[in-house]
């Protein structure tokens, strides 16, 4: 049963976190606009597309920096409680520090469930729209995705291989497509096309400048067509650049995608595993950061709220720094992704226990 004090602290916890999101989201949008305004003008992006982009940008941005927003919001209102001597009054009434923590942990539970569901179902959709817009209008030569990750080569079965040079996300079109079919380690036939487009309604592909070369014993057989529809044994994700594909899949699709990539021996499997594990580790960080924030800011200091905020900002950015460093380490090396993703939580979890014990004293 929640007491009046519990409701008061819980209300402060959730309302301050919401206000922090509302304050920082416009700042993120302003910074993004200032960086990309020239390219937006050059590409004459429609206003409606911009509004949709910044709606999804806000979701993507807040999910990315969620630990910082949460930590600073808890530091802010807990320091204010301490400076107004409200915490002293609460503890003097006979309530233990552990009992004082209960509404904070309830608030962390609410935020964790919210972030968990967001990461499973909402953030992937926003990530897809955000990245599609960015790659279509704000990077490369406006339409095609260029770079080291554009040459996509896949083994889709024991005897089938596909290759595309580049991919246009908006039109779901791949360029310089080739498909090779082997029989008993020998090439049976090869299909090539200048471009191949996915048709969502009919669930098939349309190839342009189609050429099929069937390998014969004495001579090869050629088949050509300006346009040809066909069904293949691969999904759209197989020819999508691997830059951000894992971020755009909900939990069910991501698990299936990872299993499929494991069977194929994908070199990017660590990238996908990092995305999966972070869906679980980020909500847990809400509890750890909440405990650290309360332990740091619950004491009344000579420096007032400013000192507590300074400490809070340093700890929050240290957490994000650890998270990024170990995430990149797992993606670019043989470092175990599970350990890399959970390492910041383990380190700051130990710090939380240490600070909590000192705060109780």
C-alpha positions as CSV (number, residue, x, y, z in Angstrom):
1,X,0.0,0.0,0.0
2,X,1.5,3.3,-1.0
3,X,1.6,6.0,1.6
4,X,1.3,9.8,1.0
5,X,5.1,10.1,1.0
6,X,5.4,7.2,-1.6
7,X,2.9,8.9,-3.9
8,X,4.6,12.3,-3.5
9,X,8.1,10.9,-4.4
10,X,6.7,8.7,-7.2
11,X,4.8,11.7,-8.7
12,X,8.1,13.7,-8.5
13,X,10.0,10.9,-10.1
14,X,7.8,10.4,-13.1
15,X,6.9,14.0,-13.7
16,X,10.6,15.2,-13.5
17,X,11.6,12.4,-15.9
18,X,8.8,13.5,-18.4
19,X,9.8,17.1,-18.1
20,X,13.4,16.2,-18.7
21,X,12.4,14.4,-21.9
22,X,10.3,17.4,-23.0
23,X,13.2,19.8,-22.4
24,X,15.9,17.8,-24.1
25,X,14.0,16.5,-27.1
26,X,13.6,20.0,-28.7
27,X,17.3,20.7,-28.1
28,X,18.2,17.5,-29.9
29,X,15.9,18.5,-32.8
30,X,17.4,22.0,-33.0
31,X,21.0,20.6,-33.1
32,X,20.0,18.1,-35.8
33,X,18.3,20.8,-37.9
34,X,21.4,23.1,-37.6
35,X,23.7,20.2,-38.8
36,X,21.5,19.2,-41.7
37,X,19.8,22.3,-42.9
38,X,21.9,22.8,-46.0
39,X,21.3,19.2,-47.3
40,X,17.5,19.6,-46.5
41,X,17.3,22.7,-48.6
42,X,19.4,21.1,-51.4
43,X,17.1,18.1,-51.6
44,X,13.9,20.1,-51.2
45,X,12.5,17.8,-48.6
46,X,8.6,18.1,-48.2
47,X,7.5,19.6,-44.8
48,X,5.3,16.6,-44.1
49,X,8.3,14.3,-44.5
50,X,10.3,16.4,-42.2
51,X,7.6,16.4,-39.5
52,X,7.4,12.6,-39.8
53,X,11.2,12.3,-39.6
54,X,11.4,14.4,-36.5
55,X,8.6,12.5,-34.8
56,X,10.6,9.3,-35.2
57,X,13.9,11.1,-34.5
58,X,12.4,12.1,-31.1
59,X,11.7,8.5,-30.2
60,X,15.0,7.3,-31.5
61,X,16.9,10.1,-29.7
62,X,15.2,9.7,-26.3
63,X,15.7,5.9,-26.3
64,X,19.4,6.4,-27.2
65,X,20.0,8.9,-24.3
66,X,17.4,7.5,-21.9
67,X,20.0,6.7,-19.1
68,X,21.2,10.3,-19.1
69,X,17.7,11.7,-18.9
70,X,16.6,9.4,-16.2
71,X,19.7,9.9,-14.1
72,X,19.6,13.7,-14.3
73,X,15.9,13.9,-13.5
74,X,16.4,11.8,-10.3
75,X,19.5,13.8,-9.3
76,X,17.5,17.0,-9.9
77,X,14.4,16.4,-7.8
78,X,16.3,14.3,-5.1
79,X,18.8,17.2,-4.6
80,X,15.8,19.6,-4.3
81,X,14.3,17.4,-1.6
82,X,17.6,17.3,0.2
83,X,18.1,21.1,0.0
84,X,14.6,21.7,1.3
85,X,15.4,19.4,4.2
86,X,12.5,17.1,3.2
87,X,14.7,14.0,3.2
88,X,15.9,14.8,6.7
89,X,12.3,15.2,7.9
90,X,11.3,11.9,6.3
91,X,14.2,9.9,7.8
92,X,13.7,11.7,11.2
93,X,10.1,10.3,11.3
94,X,11.5,6.8,11.7
95,X,11.5,5.7,8.0
96,X,14.7,3.8,7.1
97,X,16.7,4.8,4.1
98,X,15.8,1.4,2.5
99,X,12.1,2.2,3.0
100,X,12.7,5.7,1.6
101,X,14.1,4.0,-1.6
102,X,10.8,2.1,-2.3
103,X,9.0,4.8,-4.3
104,X,12.1,5.4,-6.3
105,X,12.3,1.7,-7.2
106,X,8.6,1.6,-8.1
107,X,9.2,4.5,-10.4
108,X,12.2,2.7,-11.9
109,X,10.0,-0.4,-12.5
110,X,7.4,1.7,-14.3
111,X,10.1,3.4,-16.5
112,X,11.8,0.0,-17.1
113,X,8.6,-1.7,-18.4
114,X,7.9,1.3,-20.6
115,X,11.4,1.3,-22.1
116,X,11.3,-2.5,-22.5
117,X,8.1,-2.4,-24.5
118,X,9.3,0.6,-26.4
119,X,12.5,-1.3,-27.4
120,X,10.6,-4.4,-28.4
121,X,7.9,-2.8,-30.6
122,X,8.0,1.0,-31.0
123,X,11.7,1.9,-31.3
124,X,12.4,-0.5,-34.2
125,X,9.7,1.1,-36.3
126,X,10.9,4.6,-35.5
127,X,14.5,3.5,-36.1
128,X,13.5,2.2,-39.6
129,X,11.8,5.4,-40.5
130,X,14.6,7.6,-39.1
131,X,17.4,5.7,-40.9
132,X,15.4,5.4,-44.1
133,X,15.0,9.2,-44.2
134,X,18.6,9.8,-43.2
135,X,20.0,7.5,-45.9
136,X,17.6,8.7,-48.6
137,X,17.9,12.4,-48.1
138,X,20.8,13.3,-45.8
139,X,23.6,10.9,-46.8
140,X,25.4,9.8,-50.0
141,X,24.0,10.9,-53.4
142,X,20.4,11.3,-52.2
143,X,19.1,7.9,-53.2
144,X,21.6,5.2,-53.1
145,X,23.4,4.1,-50.0
146,X,27.1,4.2,-50.7
147,X,30.0,3.0,-48.6
148,X,31.8,-0.1,-47.4
149,X,28.5,-1.8,-46.3
150,X,26.7,-1.4,-49.6
151,X,28.3,-4.5,-51.4
152,X,26.1,-7.2,-49.9
153,X,27.0,-10.8,-50.5
154,X,24.9,-13.6,-49.0
155,X,24.8,-17.4,-49.0
156,X,21.1,-18.0,-48.7
157,X,21.3,-21.9,-48.7
158,X,23.9,-24.6,-49.2
159,X,24.0,-24.0,-52.9
160,X,22.5,-20.5,-53.5
161,X,24.3,-17.2,-53.4
162,X,23.2,-13.6,-54.0
163,X,25.0,-10.3,-54.5
164,X,23.8,-6.6,-54.7
165,X,26.0,-3.5,-55.2
166,X,23.6,-1.0,-53.4
167,X,20.2,-0.7,-52.0
168,X,17.5,2.1,-52.1
169,X,15.5,1.7,-48.9
170,X,12.6,4.0,-50.0
171,X,11.8,2.1,-53.2
172,X,13.0,-1.3,-52.0
173,X,15.2,-1.6,-55.0
174,X,18.6,-3.3,-55.2
175,X,21.1,-2.5,-58.0
176,X,23.6,-4.8,-59.9
177,X,21.9,-8.0,-58.7
178,X,23.2,-11.5,-59.3
179,X,22.0,-14.9,-58.2
180,X,24.1,-18.1,-58.5
181,X,22.7,-21.7,-58.2
182,X,25.1,-24.6,-57.7
183,X,24.6,-28.3,-58.2
184,X,27.2,-30.6,-56.6
185,X,29.7,-27.7,-56.3
186,X,29.3,-26.8,-59.9
187,X,27.6,-23.7,-61.2
188,X,24.2,-24.6,-62.7
189,X,23.0,-21.2,-63.7
190,X,23.5,-17.5,-63.0
191,X,20.9,-14.8,-63.1
192,X,21.9,-11.1,-63.3
193,X,19.9,-7.9,-63.5
194,X,20.7,-4.2,-63.4
195,X,18.1,-3.8,-60.7
196,X,15.6,-5.9,-58.7
197,X,12.6,-4.5,-56.9
198,X,10.5,-6.0,-54.1
199,X,6.7,-6.1,-54.7
200,X,5.0,-6.0,-51.3
201,X,1.5,-6.9,-52.7
202,X,2.5,-9.9,-54.8
203,X,5.4,-10.9,-52.5
204,X,7.7,-11.4,-55.4
205,X,10.6,-9.5,-57.2
206,X,10.7,-7.7,-60.5
207,X,14.1,-7.8,-62.3
208,X,15.1,-5.3,-65.0
209,X,17.6,-6.1,-67.8
210,X,17.2,-9.7,-66.9
211,X,19.9,-12.2,-68.1
212,X,20.0,-15.9,-67.2
213,X,23.0,-18.0,-68.2
214,X,22.5,-21.8,-67.8
215,X,25.8,-23.7,-67.9
216,X,25.8,-26.6,-70.3
217,X,28.2,-29.4,-71.1
218,X,29.3,-28.0,-74.5
219,X,27.8,-24.5,-74.6
220,X,25.8,-22.2,-72.3
221,X,22.1,-21.2,-72.8
222,X,21.2,-17.5,-72.6
223,X,17.8,-16.1,-71.7
224,X,17.2,-12.3,-71.8
225,X,14.3,-10.0,-71.0
226,X,13.8,-6.3,-70.3
227,X,11.6,-7.2,-67.3
228,X,10.8,-10.4,-65.5
229,X,8.9,-11.3,-62.3
230,X,10.2,-14.1,-60.1
231,X,10.1,-15.5,-56.6
232,X,13.4,-16.3,-54.8
233,X,14.3,-18.1,-51.6
234,X,15.5,-15.0,-49.8
235,X,13.9,-12.2,-47.8
236,X,14.2,-8.4,-48.3
237,X,16.4,-8.3,-45.2
238,X,19.0,-10.4,-47.0
239,X,19.7,-7.7,-49.6
240,X,19.3,-4.8,-47.2
241,X,22.6,-3.1,-46.1
242,X,23.6,-4.4,-42.7
243,X,24.2,-0.8,-41.4
244,X,21.1,-0.7,-39.3
245,X,18.8,-3.7,-40.2
246,X,18.9,-5.2,-36.7
247,X,17.6,-1.9,-35.2
248,X,14.5,-1.9,-37.3
249,X,13.2,-5.4,-36.3
250,X,10.9,-6.0,-33.4
251,X,11.8,-8.7,-30.9
252,X,10.3,-11.7,-32.7
253,X,11.7,-10.8,-36.1
254,X,15.1,-10.0,-34.6
255,X,15.4,-13.4,-32.9
256,X,14.5,-15.2,-36.1
257,X,16.9,-12.9,-38.1
258,X,19.8,-13.7,-35.7
259,X,19.1,-17.4,-35.8
260,X,19.1,-17.3,-39.6
261,X,22.4,-15.3,-39.7
262,X,24.0,-17.7,-37.2
263,X,23.3,-20.6,-39.5
264,X,24.8,-18.7,-42.4
265,X,27.9,-17.8,-40.4
266,X,27.4,-14.1,-40.8
267,X,30.4,-11.9,-40.0
268,X,28.1,-9.3,-38.5
269,X,26.4,-11.5,-36.0
270,X,28.0,-9.7,-33.0
271,X,26.4,-6.4,-34.3
272,X,23.0,-8.0,-34.2
273,X,23.6,-9.7,-30.8
274,X,24.6,-6.3,-29.3
275,X,21.3,-4.8,-30.5
276,X,19.3,-7.7,-29.0
277,X,21.1,-7.7,-25.6
278,X,20.7,-4.0,-25.2
279,X,16.9,-4.3,-25.4
280,X,17.2,-6.1,-22.0
281,X,20.2,-4.3,-20.4
282,X,19.0,-0.7,-20.9
283,X,15.8,-1.2,-18.8
284,X,17.8,-2.8,-16.0
285,X,20.1,0.3,-15.9
286,X,17.1,2.3,-14.8
287,X,17.3,0.6,-11.3
288,X,21.1,1.0,-11.1
289,X,21.1,4.6,-12.1
290,X,18.2,5.4,-9.8
291,X,20.0,4.0,-6.8
292,X,23.2,5.8,-7.7
293,X,21.3,9.1,-8.2
294,X,19.5,8.8,-4.8
295,X,22.7,7.9,-3.0
296,X,24.6,10.8,-4.5
297,X,22.0,13.5,-4.1
298,X,20.2,12.6,-0.9
299,X,22.7,14.4,1.3
300,X,22.5,18.2,1.7
301,X,25.8,19.6,0.4
302,X,27.5,23.0,0.7
303,X,27.6,23.3,-3.1
304,X,23.8,22.8,-3.2
305,X,22.1,21.3,-6.3
306,X,24.9,22.4,-8.6
307,X,27.4,20.0,-7.1
308,X,25.0,17.1,-7.1
309,X,24.2,17.8,-10.8
310,X,27.9,18.1,-11.7
311,X,28.5,14.7,-10.1
312,X,25.4,13.3,-11.8
313,X,26.4,14.5,-15.2
314,X,29.9,13.0,-14.8
315,X,28.4,9.6,-13.7
316,X,25.8,9.6,-16.5
317,X,28.2,10.3,-19.3
318,X,30.7,7.8,-17.8
319,X,27.9,5.2,-18.1
320,X,27.1,6.1,-21.7
321,X,30.9,6.1,-22.5
322,X,31.3,2.6,-21.0
323,X,28.2,1.4,-22.9
324,X,29.5,2.8,-26.3
325,X,33.1,1.6,-25.8
326,X,32.2,-2.0,-24.9
327,X,29.4,-2.1,-27.5
328,X,31.8,-1.1,-30.2
329,X,34.4,-3.5,-28.9
330,X,32.0,-6.4,-29.2
331,X,31.0,-5.4,-32.8
332,X,34.5,-4.9,-34.0
333,X,36.3,-7.8,-32.3
334,X,35.8,-11.2,-30.8
335,X,34.8,-9.8,-27.4
336,X,31.7,-11.6,-26.1
337,X,28.6,-9.4,-26.9
338,X,26.7,-10.5,-23.8
339,X,29.6,-9.5,-21.5
340,X,30.2,-6.3,-23.4
341,X,26.5,-5.2,-23.2
342,X,26.2,-6.1,-19.5
343,X,29.6,-4.9,-18.3
344,X,28.5,-1.3,-17.7
345,X,25.6,-2.5,-15.6
346,X,27.9,-4.8,-13.6
347,X,30.4,-2.0,-12.9
348,X,27.8,0.6,-12.1
349,X,25.8,-2.0,-10.1
350,X,28.8,-2.5,-7.8
351,X,29.2,1.3,-7.6
352,X,25.5,1.6,-6.7
353,X,25.9,-0.9,-3.8
354,X,28.9,0.9,-2.5
355,X,27.2,4.3,-2.6
356,X,24.0,3.0,-1.1
357,X,25.9,1.5,1.9
358,X,27.6,4.9,2.5
359,X,24.3,6.8,2.1
360,X,22.6,4.5,4.7
361,X,25.2,5.6,7.2
